[in-house]
Amino acid sequence: MSEQPPHDDRTDGDDEHFDRIIDAETERDPDLAVIEAGSRTLRAQAGPPQADVPARPEDPEMDRALREVETELSTRWGETKLEPSVSRIAALMDVLGEPQRSYPSIHITGTNGKTSTARMIEALLTAFDLRTGRYTSPHVQSITERISLDGAPISAERFIETYRDLKPYIEMVDSRQEYRLSFFEVLTGMAYAAFADAPADVAVVEVGMGGSWDATNVIDADVAVITPISLDHTDRLGNTPGEIAVEKSGIIKQDATVVLSQQPVDAAQVILKKAVEQNATVAREGMEFGVVSRQVAVGGQLLTLRGLGGEYEEIFLPLHGAHQAHNAAVALAAVEAFFGVGSQRPEPLSGEVVRAAFAAVSSPGRLETVRKSPTVVVDAAHNPAGARVTAEAIGEAFDFSRLIGVVGVSEGKDARGLLEAFEPIMAEVVITQNTSHRAMDADALAALAVEVFGEDRVQVEPRLPEALEAAVTLAEEEGEFAGGGVLVTGSVITVGEARLLLGRKG
């Protein structure tokens, strides 16, 4: 049995997040000590903790037990090392008695928008009195965020119990396979088992990467959701949207319903062909459903959405950007499809319930304001397509007179493309790096930034605490009421560490 697969493929560097235990025992990690020390000076003006991003357990024994589980998981090969097969996770599901088949599911893939869409789907299902299980990745700050029940991350105690219950079966499968189960495969098994144990009425599952050979793809989802496809993970998935769509469309099962966001033409053609092969019904954004109207509102936007069963008016969505409006339309159509709206069920869903559900949606680390005076916004955009929609949303939702960027990305990402997308909206950029061993070197990133922004607009602060302080100082040069702001972006890890520095432990 080998510890490592033959590939060392770069998925999203932000996905390898299990070893980013930000508030770990800082004496063991000098970089994390810097994070903790810097947070004391930066968090004074931050807002209250966010309930959907859990903090470390307050009970020392529980915290110690969670760290032990995290340490054991970290010995497995991570999400940057892939052997494209579902054989190991299928073997684990077999010895567990196929827990993933004990509830219906909605499966979500795509390049950008998956987590936000999953959260919206979950909110809608919960509002209709269904018990939900949600599995998403990567996490922003706590590993327990990845597995949610009833709209909230599972407790540290339940996470530990689930792991310990599965551990003998995991070791059994390890002993029979060429490669041990990976970090992501173990977490996927834990999620499916936790949902069965709850029990969940429906699971909302986000693909880790790709689709056909992703560990999540041992479910037979009634509804397959495909968010916008663009270029990312090209070394693994392909060099065009059409090539990438081949892997993404692998989640489409026989006789399922496919909810398809607006796509590049070549990607749409591939997906539609796969749907025909699987005798799947397709609902297309812009055809069967879509955004009728949207207007910017205080704290978000006001929408009219056309669903599969009719129009839903006066929907307040407390998230910024046109892309989130489109995510909302996709989420609504997915839930309608799950309930059979437009086929077996002719009438639309209750507009009152839909409005209440969307009004309660949150998506940490996605255009999230974490400090005022000056305003600091964090956003997990990590590829050019994500950066472009974030840049557009910033211009629409915030009236910054001068925006300072704090950018730290992961190795293997299209850093130049990301910087080019942000250049028109950032007056200056502070280049930094997070504490992940896969963070792109700040000096190397700065060299690209100089080519894109020009030397006079680039500052380098290799440590994130100093980078945040520098950016806040630059924004404050505009004056207290002049409208300077800061955008922290480039990586989920960078955003997670920034949230902690600015006081968002919860």
C-alpha positions in Angstrom: 0.0 0.0 0.0 1.5 3.3 -1.1 1.2 6.6 0.9 1.3 8.7 -2.2 -0.4 8.5 -5.6 1.7 8.8 -8.8 0.4 12.3 -9.4 1.2 15.5 -7.6 -1.5 17.5 -9.4 -2.4 21.0 -8.4 -6.0 21.4 -7.6 -7.1 24.6 -6.0 -4.3 25.4 -3.5 -7.0 26.8 -1.3 -8.6 23.3 -1.1 -5.7 21.9 0.9 -7.0 23.6 4.0 -7.0 20.9 6.6 -3.5 22.0 7.8 -4.6 25.7 8.1 -5.6 25.5 11.7 -5.3 29.2 12.2 -5.6 29.4 16.0 -3.5 26.3 16.7 -1.0 26.2 19.5 1.1 29.1 18.3 4.3 28.0 19.9 4.4 25.2 17.4 4.2 27.5 14.4 6.0 30.9 14.3 3.9 32.0 11.3 0.7 31.3 13.2 2.1 33.2 16.2 2.4 36.2 13.9 -1.2 35.8 12.9 -2.4 35.6 16.6 -0.2 38.6 17.6 -1.3 40.7 14.7 -4.9 40.0 15.3 -4.8 41.8 18.6 -4.0 45.1 16.9 -6.3 44.7 13.9 -9.5 43.3 15.4 -10.5 46.2 17.6 -12.9 47.7 15.0 -14.1 44.4 13.5 -17.7 43.4 13.7 -19.2 40.6 15.8 -18.4 36.9 15.2 -20.1 35.1 12.4 -22.2 32.1 13.7 -21.7 30.0 10.5 -17.9 30.0 10.9 -17.3 28.0 14.1 -14.6 28.9 16.5 -12.3 26.5 18.3 -14.0 24.5 21.1 -13.9 26.3 24.4 -13.6 23.1 26.3 -9.8 22.3 26.4 -10.4 18.5 26.3 -12.7 18.9 23.3 -10.2 21.2 21.6 -7.4 18.7 22.2 -9.5 15.8 20.8 -10.3 17.8 17.7 -6.6 18.6 17.2 -5.9 14.9 17.4 -8.3 14.2 14.6 -7.0 17.0 12.5 -3.5 15.7 13.0 -4.5 12.2 11.9 -6.2 13.6 8.8 -3.2 15.6 8.0 -1.1 12.5 7.6 -3.1 11.4 4.6 -2.4 12.8 1.2 -4.2 16.0 0.7 -6.4 17.6 -1.9 -3.4 18.6 -4.1 -2.5 14.9 -4.7 -5.0 13.1 -6.9 -5.5 9.6 -8.3 -8.6 10.0 -10.4 -10.7 7.1 -9.2 -13.8 6.6 -7.0 -12.7 3.0 -6.1 -11.5 3.9 -2.6 -14.5 5.9 -1.6 -16.8 3.3 -3.1 -15.1 0.6 -1.0 -15.6 2.7 2.1 -19.3 3.2 1.3 -19.6 -0.5 0.8 -18.2 -1.4 4.2 -20.4 1.3 5.8 -23.6 -0.1 4.2 -24.0 2.6 1.5 -25.1 5.5 3.8 -25.2 7.9 0.8 -28.2 6.0 -0.6 -30.3 6.5 2.5 -31.4 10.0 1.4 -32.0 11.9 -1.9 -29.4 14.5 -2.9 -28.6 17.5 -5.0 -25.1 17.5 -6.5 -23.3 20.7 -7.5 -20.3 21.2 -9.7 -18.9 24.1 -11.8 -15.9 26.4 -11.6 -17.2 29.3 -9.5 -20.2 29.8 -7.3 -20.6 26.3 -6.0 -20.5 27.0 -2.2 -22.8 30.1 -2.4 -25.3 28.1 -4.5 -25.1 25.2 -2.1 -25.8 27.5 0.8 -28.8 29.0 -1.0 -30.2 25.6 -1.8 -29.8 24.5 1.8 -31.6 27.6 3.0 -34.5 27.0 0.7 -34.8 23.3 1.6 -34.6 24.2 5.3 -37.3 26.8 5.0 -39.6 24.1 3.6 -39.1 22.1 6.8 -36.6 19.5 5.4 -33.7 18.4 7.4 -30.6 19.1 5.4 -27.1 17.9 5.2 -24.6 20.1 3.4 -21.0 19.1 2.3 -18.8 21.9 0.9 -15.2 22.7 0.5 -12.8 24.2 1.2 -13.4 25.6 4.7 -12.7 29.2 5.6 -11.4 28.8 9.1 -12.7 25.5 10.8 -12.7 22.0 9.3 -16.1 21.4 10.9 -17.6 23.9 8.4 -17.4 21.3 5.7 -20.2 19.2 7.1 -23.4 20.9 8.1 -26.7 19.7 9.5 -29.9 21.7 9.7 -28.0 24.7 8.2 -25.2 24.9 10.7 -21.7 23.2 10.9 -21.7 20.1 13.0 -20.2 20.5 16.5 -16.6 19.6 17.2 -17.9 16.8 19.4 -20.0 15.3 16.6 -17.1 15.7 14.1 -14.8 13.8 16.5 -17.4 11.1 17.2 -18.1 10.6 13.4 -14.4 10.2 12.7 -13.8 7.7 15.5 -16.9 5.7 14.5 -15.5 5.4 11.0 -11.9 5.0 11.8 -11.9 1.1 12.0 -13.6 0.9 8.6 -11.3 3.5 7.1 -8.3 1.4 8.2 -9.9 -1.7 6.8 -10.3 0.0 3.4 -6.7 1.4 3.6 -5.4 -2.2 4.1 -7.1 -3.4 0.9 -6.3 -0.5 -1.5 -3.1 0.4 -3.4 -3.3 3.9 -1.9 -4.8 4.9 1.5 -8.0 7.0 1.5 -7.1 10.7 1.0 -8.1 13.5 3.3 -10.9 14.5 1.1 -12.2 10.9 0.7 -12.3 10.4 4.5 -14.2 13.7 5.0 -16.6 12.7 2.2 -17.2 9.4 3.9 -17.7 11.2 7.2 -20.2 13.6 5.7 -22.3 10.8 4.1 -22.3 8.8 7.3 -23.2 11.9 9.4 -26.1 12.6 7.1 -27.4 9.1 7.3 -27.1 9.1 11.1 -29.0 12.4 11.6 -31.0 11.4 9.5 -31.1 14.0 6.8 -34.1 14.3 4.5 -31.8 15.6 1.7 -28.1 16.1 1.1 -26.7 19.1 -0.7 -23.2 18.1 -1.9 -20.5 20.2 -3.6 -18.0 18.5 -5.8 -14.4 18.9 -4.7 -13.0 19.1 -8.2 -14.2 18.0 -11.6 -17.1 15.6 -11.3 -16.9 12.1 -12.7 -14.0 10.9 -10.5 -14.6 13.2 -7.6 -15.0 11.4 -4.3 -18.5 12.9 -3.9 -19.7 11.1 -7.0 -20.8 7.9 -5.3 -24.2 9.5 -4.8 -27.1 9.1 -7.3 -28.4 12.7 -7.2 -31.9 13.4 -8.4 -30.8 16.9 -9.3 -27.4 17.8 -10.8 -26.4 21.5 -10.7 -23.7 22.9 -12.9 -22.6 26.5 -12.1 -20.6 28.5 -14.6 -17.6 26.7 -16.1 -14.4 28.6 -16.8 -10.6 27.8 -16.9 -9.2 26.5 -13.7 -7.3 23.3 -12.8 -6.4 23.1 -16.5 -3.6 20.7 -15.8 -6.1 18.1 -14.7 -9.5 19.0 -16.3 -8.6 20.4 -19.7 -7.6 23.6 -21.5 -11.0 24.7 -22.8 -14.5 25.1 -21.1 -15.7 22.2 -23.3 -12.9 19.9 -22.2 -13.5 20.8 -18.5 -17.3 20.2 -19.0 -16.5 16.6 -19.9 -15.4 15.9 -16.3 -18.1 18.2 -14.8 -20.9 16.5 -16.6 -19.9 13.2 -15.0 -22.2 14.0 -12.1 -25.3 13.7 -14.3 -27.1 10.4 -13.5 -29.7 8.4 -15.3 -33.1 10.2 -15.4 -31.9 13.1 -13.3 -32.7 16.7 -13.7 -29.9 19.0 -14.7 -30.0 22.6 -13.6 -27.6 24.5 -15.9 -26.4 28.0 -15.4 -25.3 30.1 -18.3 -22.3 28.5 -20.0 -19.8 29.0 -22.7 -21.1 27.4 -25.9 -18.7 24.5 -26.1 -19.3 23.6 -22.4 -23.1 23.7 -22.9 -22.9 21.4 -25.9 -20.9 18.8 -23.9 -23.3 19.0 -21.0 -26.4 18.7 -23.2 -25.0 15.7 -25.0 -24.3 14.0 -21.7 -27.8 14.8 -20.5 -29.3 13.1 -23.6 -27.2 10.0 -23.0 -28.5 9.8 -19.5 -32.1 10.6 -20.4 -31.9 13.6 -18.1 -34.2 16.6 -18.1 -32.4 19.9 -18.6 -33.4 23.3 -17.1 -31.3 26.1 -18.6 -30.7 29.5 -17.2 -32.0 32.1 -19.6 -34.5 29.6 -21.1 -36.5 27.7 -18.5 -35.5 30.0 -15.5 -33.4 33.1 -14.8 -33.1 36.5 -13.3 -35.9 38.8 -14.4 -34.7 41.9 -12.6 -32.3 43.0 -9.9 -31.5 46.3 -8.2 -28.9 47.2 -5.6 -30.3 47.5 -2.1 -28.8 48.3 1.3 -26.9 45.2 2.4 -27.6 43.3 -0.8 -30.0 43.3 -3.7 -33.7 43.0 -4.5 -34.5 40.4 -7.1 -37.3 39.1 -9.3 -36.6 35.5 -10.3 -38.3 33.4 -12.9 -38.4 29.8 -11.7 -39.6 26.6 -13.3 -43.1 27.2 -11.8 -43.5 31.0 -12.3 -42.1 34.3 -11.1 -41.0 35.1 -7.5 -41.0 38.8 -6.8 -39.4 41.1 -4.1 -36.7 38.6 -3.0 -34.1 40.3 -0.9 -30.7 38.6 -1.1 -28.1 39.9 1.4 -25.2 39.2 -0.9 -23.6 41.5 -3.4 -23.0 41.1 -7.1 -24.9 40.0 -10.2 -23.2 36.6 -10.0 -25.0 36.0 -6.7 -28.3 36.9 -8.3 -27.6 34.2 -10.9 -26.6 31.8 -8.2 -29.9 32.5 -6.6 -31.8 31.7 -9.8 -29.9 28.4 -10.1 -30.5 27.5 -6.5 -34.3 28.2 -6.8 -34.6 26.1 -10.0 -32.7 23.3 -8.3 -35.1 23.2 -5.3 -38.1 23.5 -7.6 -36.7 20.5 -9.6 -36.2 18.6 -6.4 -39.9 19.2 -5.5 -41.0 18.4 -9.0 -42.2 21.9 -9.8 -42.7 22.3 -13.6 -43.4 18.6 -14.1 -45.4 16.6 -11.5 -46.2 19.7 -9.5 -47.8 22.6 -11.6 -47.9 25.3 -9.0 -44.8 27.3 -7.9 -43.3 27.1 -4.4 -44.6 29.5 -1.7 -43.3 32.9 -2.5 -43.4 33.9 1.2 -41.2 30.9 2.2 -38.8 31.5 -0.7 -38.4 35.2 0.3 -37.8 34.3 3.9 -35.2 31.7 2.9 -33.2 34.0 0.6 -33.2 36.8 3.2 -31.4 34.5 5.6 -28.6 33.4 3.3 -25.0 34.1 4.2 -21.8 33.1 2.4 -18.7 33.8 4.6 -15.6 35.0 2.7 -17.6 36.1 -0.4 -17.7 39.9 -0.6 -18.0 39.9 3.2 -17.4 43.1 5.1 -15.3 42.3 8.2 -14.4 45.8 9.4 -15.6 49.4 9.2 -13.7 52.7 9.1 -12.1 52.0 6.8 -14.2 49.3 5.3 -12.4 46.0 4.8 -14.0 43.4 2.5 -12.8 39.8 2.0 -13.5 37.7 -1.0 -12.2 34.3 -1.9 -11.8 34.8 -5.6 -8.8 32.7 -6.7 -9.0 32.6 -10.5 -9.5 35.2 -13.2 -13.2 34.5 -13.8 -13.9 34.8 -10.1 -11.9 38.0 -9.9 -13.8 39.6 -12.7 -17.2 39.1 -11.1 -15.8 40.3 -7.8 -14.4 43.4 -9.4 -17.7 44.1 -11.0 -19.6 43.6 -7.8 -17.3 45.8 -5.8 -17.9 48.6 -8.2 -21.6 48.2 -8.0 -22.1 47.6 -4.2 -19.4 49.8 -2.7 -18.8 53.5 -3.3 -15.0 53.4 -2.6 -13.2 56.6 -3.6 -9.9 54.6 -3.4 -9.6 50.8 -3.1 -6.5 49.1 -1.8 -6.0 45.5 -2.6 -4.3 42.9 -0.4 -3.5 39.9 -2.6 -2.0 36.5 -1.6 -2.5 33.5 -4.0 -1.6 29.9 -4.1 1.1 28.3 -6.3 -0.2 27.0 -9.6 -3.0 29.5 -10.0 -3.3 32.1 -12.8 -1.9 34.9 -10.7 -1.3 37.3 -13.6 -4.9 36.8 -14.9 -6.3 37.4 -11.4 -4.2 40.6 -11.0 -5.2 41.9 -14.4 -8.9 41.4 -13.5 -8.4 43.5 -10.3 -6.1 46.2 -11.7 -8.9 48.5 -13.0 -10.5 48.8 -9.5 -7.5 48.9 -7.2 -5.6 52.1 -6.8 -2.7 50.2 -5.1 -2.0 46.6 -4.2 -0.2 45.2 -1.2 1.3 41.8 -2.2 1.5 39.2 0.6 1.4 35.5 1.3 -0.6 33.4 3.7 1.0 30.8 6.0 0.2 27.8 3.8 3.2 26.0 2.5 1.6 26.2 -0.9 1.3 30.0 -0.9 3.0 31.7 -3.8 6.1 33.6 -2.8 5.4 37.2 -2.2 8.3 38.5 -4.2 7.4 36.3 -7.1 3.8 37.5 -7.0 5.0 41.1 -6.6 7.1 40.8 -9.8 3.9 40.0 -11.7 2.1 42.8 -9.9 4.7 45.3 -11.0 4.2 44.3 -14.6 0.4 44.7 -14.3 0.1 47.7 -11.9 3.4 49.5 -12.3 6.0 49.8 -9.6 4.5 52.9 -8.0 1.3 51.0 -7.2 2.8 47.9 -5.6 3.9 47.4 -2.1 5.2 44.1 -0.7 4.6 42.8 2.9 5.3 39.1 3.0 3.4 38.6 6.3 -0.4 39.1 6.2 -0.7 41.1 9.5 1.7 43.7 8.2 0.0 43.7 4.8 -3.4 44.4 6.4 -1.9 47.2 8.5 -0.3 48.7 5.4 -3.5 48.5 3.4 -5.6 50.0 6.2 -3.0 52.9 6.5 -3.2 53.6 2.8 -7.0 53.6 2.8 -7.0 55.9 5.8 -5.0 58.5 3.9 -8.3 59.3 2.2 -9.6 60.6 5.5 -12.2 59.2 7.8 -15.2 60.0 5.7 -13.6 60.0 2.2 -14.5 56.4 1.3 -11.2 54.5 1.2 -11.5 50.8 1.4 -9.5 47.5 1.4 -10.2 44.3 -0.5 -8.4 41.1 0.7 -8.5 38.4 -1.9 -6.6 35.7 -4.0 -7.1 32.6 -1.8 -9.6 31.1 0.6 -6.7 30.6 3.0 -5.7 34.3 2.8 -9.3 35.3 3.4 -9.6 32.9 6.4 -6.5 34.2 8.0 -7.6 37.8 7.4 -11.0 37.1 9.0 -9.2 35.8 12.1 -6.8 38.8 12.2 -9.8 41.1 12.0 -11.7 39.4 14.8 -14.0 37.0 12.9 -13.3 33.9 15.0 -16.9 32.7 14.9 
